[in-house]
Amino acid sequence: MVFGSFRKEIYAMSLKMNTNSLLILTYEFPSNNDRQGGVGTYTFNIAKAFCRKNMNVTVIAPRIFVCNNYDKEQTFKIIRITNILLFREIMFFVFALRFSFRNKPASIFCTTWFPGGFVAYFINKMIKTPYVIAAHGSEILDKQNSGNYTKELIRKCLRIFKKQVFNHSDHIFSVSNFTKRVLIDQGVFAHKISVVNNGVDIDKFMPLPKDKKLQKDYNLDEKKVLLTVSRLDKHKGHDIVIKALPLVLKEVKNMKYLIVGKGSEEDKLKRLVKMLGLDRQVAFLGFVNDNNLVKTYNLCDVFILLPKEIDGDFEGFGLVYLEANACEKPVIGSKTGGIEDAIEDGKTGLLLDSDKPENVASAILKLLLNKNMADRLGKNGLEQIRKYRTWDHSAEEMLRLMKRVS
């Protein structure tokens, strides 16, 4: 039925581009108000920001759960397709091609090179619809499906198209300078890449009084609180923070480390906590919904996340640092990947070589024992967020670059 309608539409469509129309293709998108993965969070927030810039936005995304009511609440149109591998890619192509015929969008915005960029590349070959691609981190190294043999095999077969998909695009938005360098090393044209950092939703993430109920639930009374929000993956560095805690506890005995997130490393990290005798000082909170997440950020004295490069995997940017800064919290990150784009060392947080627990403990103690310094970094972070690190700033820069190359 969909294919049959194409012939009728081809002749009815005007060749004139609709400069206010933007089609977004993403393999991950929220279906409720709870926390999503990185690409889903990125897509949702940039779509909302484009709408605030008077763009007519349509998102094509897989249907994961029942989401009709959620989709209707949004300020942009959402077209849901199947999430069955291969059928998903076919439906991406069918619906994106149909939309392009019908609406003549100014551009197709692909939140990753595959499947969005891959589909947009062939649509561009057929009907010349421009497309741009966002580049984050693990997806440009084909790491996000690691461990799934079928997906790895399919991606390996398609990898020969990757450089062509990037280089044929109108523009590429890299979330960090590090990600840009990785792309260039892979043979992507440097002149097509612009660094546009992630933003943060300041209507959601903001300084709030400490939530008394959560303080009681987590047993935080009179305690200094350290917080990490991240998937429990091997390269995220939770282990190095845990190993540093015995050194921290020698000087700050009333301390608690909250870990938000789920992942493959959870059991291993819990065993490490038990082995070090830190059961009372470390709490694994698991998944925390968006409403409680903001409250949890506001419970902490210091936010910390220390990713490391393992088997070529890296942290492309680190949106959680901005979320913590938006709640007026000082942050600690590692000198790896794109984190140096997210943290201004000595101004909004601390950057360190995190391979040794002593270095980590020293940085934690510096902020826990020096309230003036911690407050200054938190205030600087919040000021920076409000000035130029919102999603509106990111969307404005992207639209400017898209107009420049159109």
N, C-alpha and C positions, 0 to 999 in steps of 0.2 A: 504493500500500500504506500509506504514511504517512497520507495523507488519509483513507483508509478506516477507520483505527483511531480517528480523532477521535471519531466518534459513540458508539462503545462506551465511550470513556474519559470523556466529558463527564459521564455519569450516575454513573460509578463514583468520581469524584473528590470528596473532601471539600472543603467550602468553607472550612475552617479553614486559616489561613495557617501555614506551617511557619517559625517564627521563626529557626531555625538554618540554613535553606537559602538559598543565594545563587547566582544565575545571572549569569555574566559573559559579555558579548558583546564580541568584539574582532575587528577585521579583520587584526590582526598578532599573531603569537604564535610563540615559539621552536619549532623542531623538532629542535634538538640543543643541545649545551652551548656553542656559539659565540655570539659577540656578536650581539645583535639590534638592530633599530631602537628608537627611543625608546618608542613605544607598546607594542611587544612586551616590552621590558624592564620597563616600568611594570606591565603586566598580569601578567606572570609573578611579579614580586616582591610585588605587592599580593595576588594570589591565595594565595601561600604564607603571607603574613602573616595573611590572614583565616582560613586553616586553623588557624594557631597560636592564634587567638582563638576556637577551637571552633566555627567556622562550617563547614557542609557545602557546599563550593564545587564548582560545575560550570562549566567554561569551554566556550563554543562558539566555534571559531576555524577559519579556512580551513586546508586541507592544502596546504602549500607543497612539502615534500619528504617522503621516507619518514620517518615519525616514530613508528611503533607502539611500539618499544622505549622511546623517550624518554618518550612519554606514560604508559606503564605505570609508570615510575619516580617519577612525581609523587604528591604527597599529596592531589591532588584529581582529579576526573574531567574528561577532555577529550573533547569531541565534535568531530570534524573534519568539515568540509563542503567542497564544491567551492570553488575560488578563481576560477571563471570569472565575469566581471562579469555582473550581473543574475541569473544562476542562483545566485550566491553570496547575494545579497540575499533571493531567494525561499527558499532553504534556511535562512537565518538565521531568517526569519519562521516557517517550518514547524516547525523543531526547537525554537525558543524558545517558540512557542505550545504545542506538545506538552508540553514540559517544564513549562510553567506550569500546564497542566491537571493534569498528573500529580503534581507536587511542591508546588504552591502556595508558591513561594519568598517570603521576606520582601521581596525586592526583586530587580529586574534591574539589575545594575551595568553601565553602558555606558561603555567606555573612551574613546569618541568619540561625537559627536552623530550621525555617519553612518559606517557603517550601523546601529550598535547602537541609538542613541537613536531613530532613525527607525523601526526595527522595534518597539522597546519602546513607542513612542507608540501605534501601532495595536493592539498587544496590550493595552495599558492601556485603550484605548477599548472593546475587545471584552470583556475579562474582569477589568478593574480591577486587574491586577497592578501594584504600584508600581514605579517605576524612577528611578534616579539617573544622572547623567552626569558624567564627568570632562572637564575642559577644559584643554588644554595650550597650544598656540600656533598653529602654522600651519594646523591643521585647522579652527579657527574662522574663519579667513580664507579657507578653501578653497584653500590653497596647495600641499597635498601632492601634488596631481596636475597641477601646472603643467607644461605642455608636452605633455600627453597630451590630444589634442583630444576624443576620445570621452568620456573620464572627466570632462573639464572641462564638456562639454555636458550630460552627465547630472547633474552636480552643480549646474550653473546652473539646470536645470529643477527640482531638488529644493530649491534654496535658499529658495524661498518658504515651505517648511515649517520652516526652521531655528529661527526665533524661537519658533514654536509648540511645536516639540519641546522646546526648552529650558524655556519658561515653563510647560509642562504637566507637567514632571517634578516629582518630590517634592523633589529637591535637586540642586544642582550643586557639584561639587568642583573649584575652580580651583587650579592648581598654584602660582599667584603672584598678588600684588595687581595686577600689570600686566595679566595675563590677565583678571582680574575686571573691571578698568576697560574693557577692550576689549569684553567681553560686555555690560556696561551700556550702552556707546555703541551697541551693535547692537540695543538695545531689550529685553534680557533683564532680568527683574525682579531688582533688587539683593538683595531679602530672601531670594531662593532660593539665593544664591551664598555659599559659605564657602571661604576660602582654606585648603587643606590641602597643604602643600609635599610634594614628593617625598621619599622616604627613601633610605637606602643599606643594602646588605647587608653588615653588619660581620663576618659569618662568611666573606665572600669578600674584601672590601677591607679590608686591615689593614696596619700597618707590618711590613715584612719586611727582612731583610738584602739587600744588593744581590746580584743573581744574577751570579756570575762569568762564566758562559757567555755571557749576554746582553751583559754589559759588553764581552767580547771580540768578540762578533759585531758589535756596533754601534761598536766602536773608541772606547770611552768612558774608557779609563784616564786618570786624572788630569785629567779634564775636568769642567767645570760643565755640567749638563744641564738644558735647557729642554724642556718637553713639552707637546704639544697632542694631545688625543684628540677627534676630531669628524669628521663627514662633511665632505668637501672641497666644500662648497657656497659660493656667492658671498657669502652674508650672514654666514658664520662668521668672517671676518676674518683668515684665515691670511696674506693678503697684507700687512696692516699690520704683523704681527709680523716677517715676512721683511724688509720695508723698514727696520725698526728695527735689525736685526742689525748692519749695518756700524757703527752708532754704539756698540752694545754691545761689539763686538770691539775697538774702540779701547782699552777699559779691561780687558776680560776676553778675552784671546786664546785661552785653552784652553777654549772653549765649543762645545757641539754642541746643535743643535735637532732633536728627534725629532718627527715628525708621524705620528700613527696615524690611519688612515682612508682611505677611497676616496670618489671622487665626481667630479662633472662638471668641477670646477675643477682637477683634478690636472695636466693638461698645461700649463695656463696658469701654475700656480704653479711648476712645474718650469722653465718658460722664464724666469720672474722670478728664480728662484734662479741660473740659469746667467748671466743678464744681469748680476747683481750680483756674480758671481764667488764664490758661496757654496756651491759643490758639495761641498766638504769639511766645511762646517759644518752643513749641513742634510741630514737623512736621511728619506726617505719610506718608512715601514715597511709601508704598505698595511694590509690587514686583519690584526688580531692577535686570536687566540682568548682566551677569558676567563682561562685559566690564565696565559698569558704577559702578558696585559694588566695583571694585578695586579703581576706582577714588573716590568713596564715603568714603572708608576706609581712603584714604589719605587726605580727608577734615577734619577729626576729630582731636581733641587734645587728647581725651581720649575715649577708647572703654569700654563699661560696659555691662555686662549681669549677672543678679543675680537670677539664678534658685533656686527653693526651692523644697523640697520633699512634694508632695501632693498625698494622697491616694496611697502611695507606689511608685509613679512615681518619676524618678530622672534623672538628666543629666549624661549620661554615660561618657562623656569626655569634649566636648566643642571645636570643631574644629575652631570655629570663633575666639577664643582667639589667636590661632596660626596664622590665617590669618591676624589679626590685628597686631600681633608682626612682621609678615613678612613685613608689611608696616611700620615698625619702630614706632608703636604706643604702649604706655603703656596701660595696661588692668586692669580692676577691675572685680573680680568674687566672688562668695559666697563659703563658706566652706561647700560644700554639694556635694554628688555624686562623680563623678570622676574628678571634676574641679581641685583638688589639683595636679593631674597629668599633667594638661595643663598649670598651672600658678605656677611659683616659687615665693613665697611670698617675696616681698621686693627686688626681682632681676629683674623679667620680668613684674611684676604687683603687685597688692594688693589683698589679700584674706580677706574677712571679714564676720562676722556674720551679715546677712542682714535683720534681722527681724525688725529692728528699722530704721525709716527714718533718725534719727540723725546720726547713724553710716554710712549710705550711703552718706549723705551730707558731713560728715567729710572727707571721703575717696576721694570724687569728688573734694572737695576744696583743699585737700592736693596736688593733681596733677595739678589742674587748676592754683593754685597760686604759685606753685613751679616748674618753667619751668626746672630748672636743674635736679630735681628729675624725672620729667616726661621724659625728654630727655634720662636720664641714663637708666631708665626702658625700654624705647623703643629700645635703642641701644643694651642693653643686650638681649632683646627678639629677635631682628633680628639676632644677633650673634649666639644665641642658635639654632634658626631655621636652619641657614645655616650649623651649625656643626653636628647636629644629629636629626633634626625634619622634614626632608623632607620625601616624600613618598618613595624615593629610599632607605632611611635608614630603613623604615618599611618593605619594600619588602625584603630587604637583610636579615633582622632578621627572617622573616617568612620562607624564603627559607632555611636558616640555620637550623631552628627547624624542618622543614619538612624532611630534609635530615637526621637529627639526629634520628628521630623516624622511618624512612623507613626501 
